[in-house]
Amino acid sequence: MASASRLLPPAPPPAASLQCQRARLAVPRLRCRASAAAAASPSPGAGVALLERGDAAAIAVREFVTLDELRAAVNLRIRTFYEYAVETCGAEDHKAALAEREYQGLQDRISGKRINFQRVSCINGTIPLSPSLMSAGDLCSKCKFEEDGKERVVIGSLDLNQCLWLPDELTGNRPGVDEDYQTRAYLSNVCVAKELQRNGLGYALVDKSKKLACEWGITDLYVHVAINNVVGQKL
């Protein structure tokens, strides 16, 4: 499923407008696939217990700063989008290979090495490492990075892509909101650590991407959502 939402009105109308258009698209297997754990709706307040007093105020939502942060964001995506049975042989090696491939691919897109990607930004939600997060499985070990001598954890992430078309990712009919592809952008790899969902971080990530898109001159954003990802569809 793809949805397109208008960010800025076409000049000169003064009033902002919102236009939504949806088209049936084939769901890509790699980037847009949601695991059963990611699609499941957590109980209200499930992530609150992992946030210590004052932690919520310390959450930073911004464009990535360091390559270590970028790698931590990629690890969060692999952790979110892929699920393996406990007895699966070679699962960790497979995850490491997926993470390395996505890390190199994301660097190439951001640096402009990938054809048709004019501008790409990785936007992350990060939080200081705290004792309360240590109970969140491998979240701290996999998604941790160091900045200014302090350890932080990436708990949410997405990519904002300004591009003409997305090879191997966009299938079917493009959202027909604006014929000028230069003013459209695509959100990809939207994820929030399952232990910290329903704390508003997903909305904060999308809001940040909308503000950055406006700075780029973007008028329309669209995104693919897996048909079984109810939480993603609501977001």
C-alpha positions in Angstrom: 0.0 0.0 0.0 1.3 3.5 -0.8 0.0 6.7 0.5 0.9 10.2 -0.5 0.3 13.2 1.7 0.7 16.8 0.7 3.1 18.9 2.7 3.0 22.3 0.9 0.2 23.8 -1.2 1.1 24.6 -4.9 1.6 28.3 -5.1 -0.3 30.6 -5.0 -3.2 29.2 -2.9 -2.7 30.5 0.7 -4.3 27.7 2.6 -2.5 24.4 3.2 -4.2 21.3 1.9 -3.9 17.6 2.5 -4.4 15.2 -0.4 -4.2 11.5 0.0 -4.0 9.0 -2.8 -3.4 5.2 -2.4 -2.5 2.6 -4.9 -2.0 -1.1 -4.7 1.7 -1.9 -4.9 3.7 -5.1 -4.7 5.4 -5.2 -1.3 9.2 -5.3 -1.6 10.7 -8.3 0.3 13.7 -6.5 1.9 13.1 -3.0 3.0 9.3 -2.9 3.6 8.7 -6.3 5.1 7.5 -6.1 8.7 8.2 -9.0 11.1 5.4 -10.5 13.2 6.9 -8.8 16.2 7.0 -5.4 14.5 3.4 -5.8 13.3 2.0 -6.8 16.6 0.4 -4.1 18.6 2.0 -3.8 22.0 0.0 -3.2 25.1 -0.5 0.4 26.2 2.5 1.7 28.0 4.7 -1.3 27.0 7.7 0.9 26.3 7.2 3.4 29.1 8.8 1.1 31.7 12.0 1.1 29.8 12.3 4.9 29.9 13.6 6.3 33.2 12.3 9.6 34.5 13.7 12.3 32.3 14.6 9.9 29.5 11.7 10.9 27.3 12.9 14.5 27.4 16.3 13.4 26.4 15.2 11.7 23.2 16.8 13.5 20.2 15.2 13.3 16.8 17.5 14.6 14.1 19.6 13.8 11.0 22.4 11.4 11.7 25.8 12.9 12.8 28.4 10.1 12.7 29.0 6.9 10.8 28.8 5.0 14.0 25.3 6.3 14.5 24.4 5.4 10.9 25.6 1.8 11.6 23.6 1.7 14.8 20.5 2.8 12.8 21.0 0.0 10.3 21.3 -2.5 13.1 18.0 -1.3 14.5 16.4 -1.9 11.1 17.8 -5.4 10.8 16.6 -6.1 14.3 13.1 -4.8 13.5 12.5 -6.1 10.0 13.9 -9.6 10.3 12.9 -12.4 12.7 14.4 -15.8 13.1 13.5 -18.9 15.0 15.7 -19.5 18.0 17.2 -22.7 16.5 17.9 -21.1 13.1 21.5 -22.0 12.2 23.7 -19.1 11.0 21.1 -16.4 11.9 23.7 -14.0 13.4 25.9 -14.3 10.3 23.0 -13.6 8.1 22.0 -10.6 10.1 25.6 -9.3 10.0 25.7 -9.7 6.2 22.4 -7.9 5.8 23.5 -5.1 8.0 26.8 -4.6 6.2 25.0 -4.6 2.8 22.4 -2.0 4.0 25.1 0.1 5.7 27.1 0.4 2.5 24.0 1.0 0.4 22.8 3.7 2.7 26.2 5.4 2.6 26.1 5.3 -1.2 22.6 6.8 -1.3 23.5 9.6 1.1 26.8 10.4 -0.7 25.0 10.6 -4.0 26.7 7.5 -5.5 23.4 5.8 -6.3 21.8 6.8 -9.6 18.5 8.7 -9.4 18.9 9.4 -5.7 19.3 13.2 -5.6 19.3 13.6 -1.9 18.9 11.2 1.0 19.0 11.8 4.7 18.8 9.3 7.6 16.7 10.6 10.5 17.1 8.9 13.9 15.6 9.0 17.3 18.3 8.5 19.9 18.4 8.3 23.7 21.2 8.2 26.3 22.2 4.7 27.4 20.5 4.0 30.7 20.2 1.0 33.1 16.5 0.7 32.2 17.3 0.0 28.6 19.5 -3.0 29.5 16.5 -5.2 29.8 15.6 -4.6 26.1 17.3 -7.7 24.7 20.1 -6.8 22.4 18.9 -3.3 21.7 21.8 -1.7 23.6 24.5 -3.9 22.3 23.4 -3.8 18.6 22.2 -0.2 18.4 24.6 1.7 20.6 27.0 4.4 19.5 29.3 6.9 21.1 29.0 10.7 20.7 31.1 13.3 22.6 32.3 10.6 25.0 28.8 9.5 25.9 26.9 6.4 24.8 23.5 6.7 23.1 21.1 4.2 21.6 19.2 4.5 18.3 15.6 3.6 19.1 13.9 4.8 15.9 14.9 5.5 12.4 13.8 6.4 8.8 15.2 7.6 5.5 14.0 10.6 3.5 14.7 10.0 -0.2 14.4 12.6 -2.9 14.7 10.6 -6.1 13.3 10.2 -9.6 12.5 6.5 -9.1 13.5 3.7 -6.8 15.1 0.7 -8.6 14.0 -2.7 -7.3 11.8 -1.0 -4.6 8.9 0.8 -6.3 6.5 -1.5 -8.3 3.2 -0.6 -9.8 1.6 2.8 -10.2 3.4 5.8 -8.7 1.2 8.1 -6.4 -0.2 10.6 -8.9 -0.2 13.6 -6.7 2.4 15.8 -8.6 3.8 15.2 -12.0 7.0 16.9 -11.1 9.1 14.1 -9.5 11.6 16.7 -8.2 9.1 17.8 -5.6 8.2 14.4 -4.2 10.1 12.4 -1.6 9.8 8.8 -0.3 10.0 7.6 3.3 11.7 4.3 3.7 12.9 2.0 6.5 10.6 3.5 9.1 11.0 1.7 12.3 10.8 2.1 16.1 12.3 -0.5 18.6 9.4 -2.7 19.5 10.0 -2.3 23.2 9.6 1.5 22.9 6.6 1.8 20.6 3.6 3.8 21.5 5.7 6.6 23.0 5.1 9.0 20.1 8.5 8.4 18.5 7.2 7.3 15.2 5.2 10.5 14.9 8.2 12.6 15.9 10.3 10.9 13.2 7.7 11.6 10.5 7.2 15.2 11.7 11.0 15.8 11.5 11.1 14.3 8.0 8.3 16.6 6.9 10.1 19.7 8.2 13.3 18.6 6.4 11.4 17.8 3.2 9.9 21.3 3.3 13.5 22.8 3.5 14.3 20.7 0.4 11.4 22.2 -1.5 9.4 18.9 -1.3 5.6 19.2 -1.6 4.6 15.5 -1.3 5.7 12.5 0.7 4.7 8.9 0.2 5.6 5.6 1.8 4.9 1.8 1.4 3.4 -0.1 4.2 3.1 -3.9 4.4 -0.5 -5.1 4.3 -0.1 -7.0 7.6 1.6 -4.1 9.4 -1.4 -2.6 11.2 0.7 -0.4 13.5 2.5 1.1 10.4 -0.7 1.7 8.6 -2.1 3.7 11.6 1.1 5.8 11.8 
